[in-house]
């Protein structure tokens, strides 16, 4: 039998789950909501790149999960192990089942460090770090400061990851620091398992110029498959003429972004599409087969970037549609795919990539967003963390004011790190 039932059950106490819960309670204060998440802490992850670049205190990114839960929302500190959508129940790690009228799946993304041979053993030592973990981002900054020349390698896996610009940000902040300190690297390499530098061509060309300005070299189609930490060797694999070619690359500093996926309990469920993400309509965020299930954020199939900025645009759509569905009304809110990726190109400047579905450029300000600007650094470093803790996670949704804009195809002259 079910342990209990709630009107709305939200899986995940991350950015998506808490912002939806807070938004629902703000619109309907008596709504019975439960958040299911075993985590002790909640993290402001967009700042971890800044931590790795020496520009943010990692302690400011962590808060007790229970301290930021919306008032009146029940907290079930259990992991989810399975779904039973036909019975409107989820299964918990303690063996109990939890019933719901509506389910919101906001479980985030899973970092698969163990998918790379030798990486778990090498992390945090051997010159190997990753800004994708709270405990490792400070080590990245240690390595950057200790680097006196040699080979610096930054990786990105193929496939969807959260904040697809973050792997490059780590490289730009490191290279900028070395330039300021007069440290000359033997080589700076960006090895990306994907086929493009950035998914939106409008920004990819501009970022390619940033890479060149640091004397770095981008290798596309190179997937990290093994790390031999004791030897300081990273092994990459690429496909050429139908054959897999392996290359052993020596490094002095290795910043790794692991392959990522929806959490295993989602991937192994019946809720997913062929790629393993919660299968939702890209406009309404409602599941394509179960009308009382919604999903947003990193674990969803939404074909937009997996960023907090995307969640900021998705959450009000989901809240509106779920409240309408509760009343038996037709759902009317639509998500356009808007997301933003503040690409930190140096200490003090950010290129703010804003776009909607199909890579359509849609900016908040009428400025060519390919140009790194000091104002956007201030926005990322100071304004957005405040906005996150005090508005987004409290259910205060700011109206979207971005709009599609046309800019000359030729790159502006002011693109420099």
Secondary structure, DSSP 8 states (H G I E B T S, - for coil): -EEEEEEEEEE--SHHHHHHHHHHHHH-TT--EEEE---SEEE-GGGHHHHHTTSS-GGGGEEEHHHHS-TT-EEE---EEEEEGGGTEEEETTS-EEEEEEEEE---EEEEGGGSBTHHHHTTSTTEE-TTSHHHHHHHHHHHHH--SSEEEEEE-SS--BSTTHHHHHHHHHHHHHHHHT---SEEEEEESSSSSSSSHHHHHHHHHHHHHTT-EEEET-EEEEEETTTTEEEEEEEETTEEEEEEEE-SEEE---EEEE-HHHHTSTTB-TTSSB-B-TTT-BBSS-TTEEE-GGGB--SS-BSHHHHHHHHHHHHHHHHHHHTT----------EEEEEEEETTEEEEEEEEGGGEEEESSSS-TTS-BHHHHHIIIIIHHHHHHHTGGGT-------EE----SS--TT---
